Amino acid sequence: MEKVLEVKNIEKYYGTKTNLSKAIDNISFEVDKGEFVGIMGASGSGKTTLLNCISTIDKVTAGHIMINGKDITRIKGNGLNRFRREELGFIFQDFNLLDTLTAYENIALALTIQKVNSREIDKRVKDIAKKLDITDILNKYPYQVSGGQKQRIASARAIITNPQLVLADEPTRCIR
């Protein structure tokens, strides 16, 4: 099988020398292309920190993370921004939808950043909205839709660019 993700001996520390907390302690695993993996653990056990390190939101203290053979722990600056934009999709715990944008605009944003032409953006947004059954809410703002609909908008935004890897932080948590 082809490896899409390899996590090798990663560690993540927060704090200072006098008040150091270890959020991730020497974790290693691999994920094959097409495989779905769930991470489970108690609250505060480092699940979100792990996802943030894999998604390059956070940097590891030690170890390496390889995505499609690229060591993302060594990518810096604009290269990291480009990698994140082109290779990753992320569904946040709290959706991170922009309240001033409609559902359509929230989904289209990732393609706009990639400078995809407007005709292609329109086609892709409508296609993904149809698949996720949110066509009827594309012109609504996040505050006008339910939690489940927000979750589908965030999911559409994460997958619209056809990323190599999609990471989801508590995608099935209870919506309040």
PyMOL commands that set and color helices and strands:
alter all, ss='L'
color gray80, all
select helices_A, chain A and resi 47-54+72-74+77-87+103-113+118-131+135-137+142-144+147-159
alter helices_A, ss='H'
color red, helices_A
select strands_A, chain A and resi 3-16+19-32+62-67+70-71+88-91+165-168
alter strands_A, ss='S'
color yellow, strands_A
deselect
rebuild
show_as cartoon
